[in-house]
Amino acid sequence: MGWQLIGITPGFDREMIEPGVVKRVYEAVYAKVLVPEELLRPRAKDLTPGAKALFDLLYPGQCVEQTGP
């Protein structure tokens, strides 16, 4: 249907998995690109190492490595 997983984030919900053991429920974040040819690509130097690793995992080879002269 066009939806793509773009990340996982810790949610605010908590679930008791057994008496006295509570774990945080993680949430999946999905997005649907409506106009793929107009997707803005970030510059590698503008991303933190963690954000760059995630972007490279989700969109291999799409990060702009150089900005020109």
N, C-alpha and C positions, 0 to 999 in steps of 0.2 A: 504493500500500500504506500510505499515511499518513505515511511518513517525510518530514521536511522538513530541508533544509540550513539549519543555524543558524550556521555559521561555518567559517572556514578557518584553520588554525594551522600554523606551521612544525613539522615533525616532527623526530625525531632521526635518521632515516635520511638517508643521502646516496647519490647516484648519480653514477657517472662517466659523463659524456655524451660525452667524447672523452679521449684520453690527456692527463693533466695538468689536466683541467677537471672539478671536482667541484661538484655543485649539491645544495642541500638539497631534500628531497622534502617537499612540503606535504601536509597531511592534511585531508580534509573531515570536519566534525563534523555528524552527523545526529541528530535527536531525533524522537520520536513523542509528540505530546500525547494522553494517554489520556482526559483529562477537560477539554476545551477551555473549558467555561463556568466552571471554577474556576481558570483561569490567573491568577496574580497579576501585576498590571501595576506596573512600577516607576514611581516619581516621577521626573520629568525632573531635578529638582534633586539627586537622589541619584546620578546617572550622570555619568561623565566625558564630555567632549565626544565622544570616539571611541566609547564604549559607546552613547551616545545616538544617534549617527549610524547605528551598526550596528542598534540596536533599531528605529529608524525605517525603515531599509531593509527589515528582515525583517518588521516588523509595523506598517505605516503607520497613524498615528493612534491607536495603542493605548497610548502612553505617557501617564501621568497628569501633566498640566501644572500643576494647582493642587491644593493639599491642603485647601482650604476656609478658613473664617474663622479 
